[in-house]
Amino acid sequence: MGHFIIVGILVVVMAILTYVGLDAAGVATQMHPIEASLQSVSIDWLWNWEIMAISFLFALIVVPMAYSMIVFRRKKGDPSEGEHFEGNTTLEIVWTVIPLFAVLALAYMGSYSLGETRRVDPNAIVIKVKAQQFAWTFEYPEYGIVSNELHLPVDQQVVLKMESADVIHSFWVPEFRVKQDIVPGPLTDYRITPILVGDYKVRCAELCGASHAYMENNVIVDTKADYDAWIAEQRAIALANQTPEGQGKLLTVKNGCIGCHSVDGAKMTGPTWLGLFGSNAELADGTTVVSDEAYITESILDPKAKEVAGFSPTTMPPYTLSEVEIANIIAYLKTLK
């Protein structure tokens, strides 16, 4: 019995030291970014309990093994055989029942955390999210706003209705903890309740193509007053953008064009739009073409018809746009000088 007491004390001590060591190394809590959503609190709580369970199981294996190797090792000059055991029914029942209850307890904790993560607020704000290579687009249907930044009010649940235009993407804001894949075809719901005002980044966490690493957009959690002010500002901009140029700019945001084309000359996976209209474009076959209405229209409808040198083979998908929409986009490109 004395050995069991000693081993039990050593297991407890080792488990505590292991957890403290993991916590000091950042594995338990500090390795995570800040908790910026209500869901992250529940997820981190479950993670912390799992680290404690892992620390205890590690001690429960290592301590008896090390203790037995030291205390019950064969003594020098002792040729006798060790005591023979046929089994211990009580011990077998104990190490079956206790792990069973432990598994059930962890299952309950996991179910509780999942329930808290997916809890539905009937007053949640609805925002549509479109993912495509290699950009995110956010639409606020209640206000008629389309943006490449995601603004969220603090302490208010938001449900993102997400869809993919091409391949599998994955919506991930590390500070929110919850990560959700977006599969082409069906709409995917993502519920989150921000609790900390600040600026964050949404990243695609599913390899989706050559520029996957650059598929990130700003996520801003505002106070209620700042959120309302941003909505009012964006509504005013939307009303002002009723011109062909404004409608064209809105189309480029809504269709994710800015994920590959810059408007300031920056190098991206597609040619920059700055100074594009009217310029001479060198093609992959060595010829040159003027970037006029006909060429831009053809490039939108059939991107592979005339590939620009240095940007082939192109990954741009063909778009189905009306003549008016294409004309509006060209009107917008004319303003980028």
N, C-alpha and C positions, 0 to 999 in steps of 0.2 A: 504493500500500500504506500510505503514511503516513496518508492520510485514514481508512482503515479502522481503523488502530490508535487514532487519536485518538477516532473515533466510538465504538469499542468501550469505551475507558476512560470516556468521558463517559456512555455508557449504564449502565455499572456504577455510577458515582457517582450518577447521577440515580435509578437504581433504589433504591439504599441510602437516599438522601435522601427519596425518596417514601415508602418503608416506614417510615422513622423518623418522618416527618411524620404519616403515618396512625396510627402507634402512639401518638404524642404526643397526637393528637386523639381517641384512644380507639377508633378504628375497628378496629384490629388485635386488641387484647385487652381494653383497659380498659373498653370500652363494655358488655361482658358482665357480668352479675351473677356472683357467686362460683360456683365449680364445686362443686356439692353432690352430684353423682352420679358414679359410675364412667363412665357413658356421656358425660357432659359433657366429660371429659378428652379422649376420642377426637374428639369433635365440634369442640372448640376447637382441637385440633391440626390438623385438616383445614382449618378456617377460617383459621388462621394461615398455612398453606402457600398457600392461595388468595390471601390478601392479598399475599404475596411474589410470586406469579406475576403478579398484577394490576399490582404496582409495576414489575416487569421489563417487561411488555408495554407499559405506559404509556411507560416510558423508551425502549423499542425503537422506538416510533412517533414520539414527540415529538423526541428528540435528533437522529436523521438528518434529519428534516424541517427543524428549526431550523438545523442545521449547513449543510444544502444551501442554504437561503435566504440565509445569511450569507456562506458561503465561495464559492459558485458563482453568486452573483447576477451579472447583467449589469453590467459596469463602465460608468461614464459615458463616452459617446462611442464605445462599441464596438458597431457595427451588425451584427457577424457573427453567424451562426447557431451554435447549440450543436452539439456533436458528436452524430452520429446513431448510435443503437444498434439493432441488429436483435433482440437477445436475448442471454441468457447461460444456457446450459444448466446449467452447474455451479451457478450461483446458484439457479436454479429447483429443482434437485434438493435443494439444501441447505435452502431454505425450505419444502420439502414434507416432507422426512424428519424434520427436527428437530421441527417442530410435531406430527407424527404420534407420535413417541416421547413428546413432552410430554403429549399427550392420553392416550396409553396409561398413562403414569405417574400422571396425575391420576385416571384411571379406576380404577387399582389402589388408589390411596390412598383413593378414595371407597368402593370395595368393602370395603377393610380396615376403615374407620371404621364402615360399615354393619354388618359382621359383628360388630365389637366391641359395637355398640349393641344388636344383637339376639341376642347370645350367651345360650344357655339354660342356666340352673342347675337341675338336676333337683330340688334341695332348696328351690326358691323358695317363699315364702309366698304363698298364694292369697287375694286380697281381692276381693270383688265390689263394683263401683261402679255406681251408678244415677244417670244424669243426666236431669234434667227441668227444665222452666221453673219456677223459676229457682234450683235447689238441687242439691247433690251429696249422695248418701247412700252410706255405706261399711259393708259387711257383712263380718264375719269368720266365715265358715261353720264353721270348726273349733271356734270357741268360742261360737257363738250370740249374737254381739254385733252390734248395729247402732248406728252413730254418725254424727254430722254432722262429725266431725273425722277426718282420716286420720292415724293413728299408724303409723310405720314404724321398724323396728330398723336401726341403722346397720350398714354392712358386710354386709348380707344382701339378696340379690336378692328382689324382690317382683314377682309377676305380677298385674296388675289385670285382672279380667274385667269389661269395661265394656259397658254397654247404655244405650240412650236410650229414654225412655218416650214421647217426642213428636217432637221435631225433631232436626236435626243439631246436636250440640254438639262441643266440642273440649277435651280435657284438656291443660292447659298449666301446668307449674310452671317459671318462667323459669330457676331455678337448676339444674333437672334437664336443661334444653335440649330434651329430646325432647317433641314435641307430637303428639297423636294424635286424629284425628277419631273421633266416635262416631255411627254411622248407625243410625236406628231399624230394628230387626229383628235383625241378627246380633250376636253377642258379639264384642268387639274386645279383643285382648290388648295390654297395655302393660307392658313389662318395665323395671324400674329398680332400681339398686343404690345407695342413699344412702351417702355417705361422709363427710358432715359433719353433726354434731348441730346442730339449730337449728329455728327456727320459720319456715315458709314459707307461701305461699298458692297454692292451685290456682285458676286462672281459666278461664272458658270463652272460648276464642279463636275462636269461630264465632258470628256474629250470630244470636241465637236468639229475639229478641223484645224487648218494651219494657223489661224489666228485665235485659237481658243484662249490663250493666255491673256489676250487683250480684251476679252469680252467681260467688261466690268463697267458699271455705272454708279453714279452717286445715289445714296439713300440718305435722305435728310429727315430726321425726326424733329418736328417743330412743336412748340407750345401751341395751344388751341388758337391763340390770337395770331401767332405767326402763320399758322396753317391757313386760317381764314383769309389773312392778308395775301398769302401766295395764291390761293384760289381766285380771289378777286382780281389780282394782277394778271393771272393767266387767262381769265375770262375776258379781260379787257384786251389782251394781246390777241386772243382768238377772234374777237370782234373786229379788231383792226386788220387782221390777216384775211379779210374777205377779198382782197385784191388777188389777181392771178399769181403775183410773186409770193404773197403770203400763203395762198393755197398750195403752191408748189413746194414751199419750205415745209409746210405741215405734212405733205405727202412723203417727203424724204425722211422725215422723222418717223412717221407712222409705219413706213415700209422698211425701216431699219437701214436705209442707205448710208447713214452717217457712221455705221459700224465699219465700213470699208473705205469711204471717201471722206477726206478732210475738206474743210472750207477755208482753211488758213494756210495751205501749202505744206502742212505736215505730211510726212511719208506714212502711208498706210498700205493695206493690201490691195487697194484700188487706186487709180489715178486721182490726184487732188482735183477739186472743182474750182479752186481759186484760179481765175484767169483762163478757165477751160474754153468757154464759148468764144469761137472765132479764132482760136489758136490752131496751129498745125500739130497734129498728133502723128507720131511715128509708130507705124504698125509693126507687128511681129514679123511680117513677110518682107520688111525693108521699105515698103512704100509709105507715103505720107498722105494724110487726108485732113481736110479742114473740118474742125469741130463745129459744124453748123446744125441747123434744125434737123435735116435729113439724117446726118450721121448719128446725132444723139438719140433720135427716135429709133433708129435701127439698133443701136447699142442697148437700149432699154428692152426692146421686144425680142432681140436675138443677140445676147451678149457675145456669142462666139463668132459672129459674122465677121467682125474686124477687130482682132485682139491687139491691144496696145503693147508695144515692145516693153519688156520688163515686167509685164503683168499677165503673162500667159503661161500655162493655160488658165483661163479665167474661172473663178468659182462663183461668179454672180449668177443667180437664177434668173430665168426670163420672167418678166412681169406682165400681167394682163391688166393694162390700163386703158382708159378711154382716150380719145384724141384730145379732149379738153384737159384731162389730167396730165397727159404728156406735155401739152402746150404750157400748162401752169408750171411744171417742173423746169422746162426750158426757160420760161420767163424768170424763174428764181435763179437759175444758173447765170443768166445774163447780168444779174446784179452783183455777182461775185467777181470783182475785178481787183 
